[in-house]
């Protein structure tokens, strides 16, 4: 079967492509970085990568992750970047924000609202605040949130506790072992060791290392959990004709799907079944492909259990078989199911919502054939998934390499 012909004839996605990307390497020490300084850097570099100028960009999507002018973020950033967009919006889907930006930009282009949309995400200390930084302990209005009455009686239900519950339940129902989850972290660390910009580059680990790391929230251990850092990502979504003028192959959007299922885990009937069942199903149907056609898996990995649940719910293996599946498959860039070839957030770094964006940019880099030592051979189709909250907000994409 002519896979490309099949995809082109059956896609339901708006005609649009990611033509430019840029990111700052994740790092622990923010130095003098501010959200606006990071945004300015990656926005400029993404436009250059797409061979566009600010005058060519008429759409702007942002993540509302920093303060300063909370009611006028879009106009403030547009002014700083020298943009005069006819379409602006803020996207707030937690870790699914970047993936959600891709199809929203494509939809805006399809309506004729704009032709080229700059999407930007950044994470850095907000130095515009007066006084010392205060550590975040959850949403500032947590006691007043609807889920508080159900969650607070059981203690601090942060994200570690939530994902630990999912991991414990998965182990109870399906016999998933700690070593199987650890294999995810090990393979992704191998990928990071082939990526010079990864925060854990040059620091390989073994399954025994993961199992010997401190227990954070039973059954999850330290090396199964992301380490927050500082960074930023930007990408340009544009029309196919503009993308063809870029100096490299483009990543065309072939299918997408989105699903929100809950805010609090207490309202989710089954914490081992996520909205990825629906979001990935729509993405694959729209693209006219199946998981068997995918060359690269680039999926949100805030915890090792997130990868197992994603592979199951996206259809790469049956429900409950995620543990044996990752144990039996090579998830490294040279393996039979290359997954999170930049190291994922577990080993590349999680720069807030920009950490989730790294899954989009890595897919683009691989589809272009620009991944260097970690390049996946003959990479034509990529599956990307973003995950927000505690398995609450899901957005899935199928991207395809299209040469100019």
URKAHU-V200917 format. One record per residue. N is the residue number from 0. RES is the residue in one small letter. BURIAL is 1 if it has 24 or more other ideal C-beta (glycine too) atoms within 12 Angstrom, else 0. Layout:
n	res	burial
N	RES	BURIAL
N	RES	BURIAL
//
This chain:
n	res	burial
0	x	0
1	x	0
2	x	1
3	x	0
4	x	0
5	x	0
6	x	1
7	x	0
8	x	0
9	x	1
10	x	1
11	x	1
12	x	1
13	x	1
14	x	1
15	x	1
16	x	1
17	x	1
18	x	1
19	x	1
20	x	1
21	x	1
22	x	1
23	x	1
24	x	1
25	x	1
26	x	1
27	x	0
28	x	0
29	x	1
30	x	0
31	x	0
32	x	1
33	x	1
34	x	1
35	x	1
36	x	1
37	x	1
38	x	1
39	x	1
40	x	1
41	x	1
42	x	1
43	x	1
44	x	1
45	x	1
46	x	1
47	x	1
48	x	1
49	x	1
50	x	0
51	x	1
52	x	0
53	x	1
54	x	0
55	x	1
56	x	1
57	x	1
58	x	1
59	x	1
60	x	1
61	x	1
62	x	1
63	x	1
64	x	1
65	x	1
66	x	0
67	x	1
68	x	0
69	x	0
70	x	0
71	x	0
72	x	1
73	x	1
74	x	0
75	x	1
76	x	1
77	x	1
78	x	0
79	x	1
80	x	1
81	x	0
82	x	1
83	x	0
84	x	1
85	x	0
86	x	1
87	x	1
88	x	1
89	x	1
90	x	1
91	x	1
92	x	1
93	x	1
94	x	1
95	x	1
96	x	1
97	x	1
98	x	1
99	x	1
100	x	1
101	x	1
102	x	1
103	x	1
104	x	1
105	x	1
106	x	1
107	x	1
108	x	1
109	x	1
110	x	0
111	x	0
112	x	0
113	x	1
114	x	1
115	x	1
116	x	1
117	x	1
118	x	1
119	x	1
120	x	1
121	x	1
122	x	1
123	x	1
124	x	1
125	x	1
126	x	0
127	x	0
128	x	0
129	x	0
130	x	0
131	x	0
132	x	0
133	x	0
134	x	0
135	x	0
136	x	0
137	x	0
138	x	0
139	x	0
140	x	0
141	x	0
142	x	0
143	x	0
144	x	0
145	x	0
146	x	1
147	x	0
148	x	0
149	x	0
150	x	1
151	x	0
152	x	0
153	x	0
154	x	0
155	x	0
156	x	1
157	x	1
158	x	1
159	x	1
160	x	1
161	x	1
162	x	1
163	x	1
164	x	1
165	x	1
166	x	1
167	x	1
168	x	1
169	x	1
170	x	1
171	x	0
172	x	0
173	x	1
174	x	0
175	x	1
176	x	1
177	x	1
178	x	1
179	x	1
180	x	1
181	x	1
182	x	1
183	x	1
184	x	1
185	x	1
186	x	1
187	x	1
188	x	1
189	x	1
190	x	1
191	x	1
192	x	1
193	x	1
194	x	1
195	x	0
196	x	1
197	x	1
198	x	1
199	x	1
200	x	1
201	x	0
202	x	0
203	x	1
204	x	1
205	x	0
206	x	1
207	x	0
208	x	0
209	x	1
210	x	1
211	x	0
212	x	1
213	x	0
214	x	0
215	x	1
216	x	1
217	x	0
218	x	1
219	x	1
220	x	1
221	x	0
222	x	1
223	x	1
224	x	1
225	x	1
226	x	1
227	x	1
228	x	1
229	x	1
230	x	1
231	x	1
232	x	1
233	x	1
234	x	1
235	x	1
236	x	1
237	x	1
238	x	1
239	x	1
240	x	0
241	x	1
242	x	1
243	x	0
244	x	0
245	x	1
246	x	0
247	x	1
248	x	1
249	x	1
250	x	1
251	x	1
252	x	1
253	x	1
254	x	1
255	x	1
256	x	1
257	x	1
258	x	1
259	x	1
260	x	1
261	x	1
262	x	1
263	x	1
264	x	1
265	x	1
266	x	0
267	x	1
268	x	0
269	x	0
270	x	1
271	x	1
272	x	1
273	x	1
274	x	1
275	x	1
276	x	1
277	x	1
278	x	1
279	x	1
280	x	1
281	x	1
282	x	1
283	x	1
284	x	1
285	x	1
286	x	1
287	x	1
288	x	1
289	x	1
290	x	1
291	x	0
292	x	1
293	x	1
294	x	1
295	x	1
296	x	1
297	x	1
298	x	1
299	x	1
300	x	1
301	x	1
302	x	1
303	x	1
304	x	1
305	x	1
306	x	1
307	x	1
308	x	1
309	x	1
310	x	1
311	x	1
312	x	1
313	x	1
314	x	1
315	x	1
316	x	1
317	x	0
318	x	1
319	x	1
320	x	1
321	x	1
322	x	1
323	x	0
324	x	1
325	x	1
326	x	1
327	x	0
328	x	1
329	x	0
330	x	1
331	x	1
332	x	1
333	x	0
334	x	1
335	x	0
336	x	1
337	x	1
338	x	1
339	x	1
340	x	1
341	x	1
342	x	1
343	x	1
344	x	1
345	x	1
346	x	1
347	x	1
348	x	1
349	x	1
350	x	1
351	x	1
352	x	1
353	x	1
354	x	1
355	x	1
356	x	1
357	x	1
358	x	1
359	x	1
360	x	1
361	x	1
362	x	1
363	x	1
364	x	1
365	x	1
366	x	1
367	x	1
368	x	0
369	x	1
370	x	1
371	x	0
372	x	0
373	x	1
374	x	1
375	x	1
376	x	0
377	x	0
378	x	1
379	x	1
380	x	1
381	x	1
382	x	1
383	x	1
384	x	1
385	x	1
386	x	1
387	x	1
388	x	1
389	x	1
390	x	1
391	x	1
392	x	1
393	x	1
394	x	1
395	x	1
396	x	1
397	x	1
398	x	1
399	x	1
400	x	1
401	x	1
402	x	0
403	x	0
//
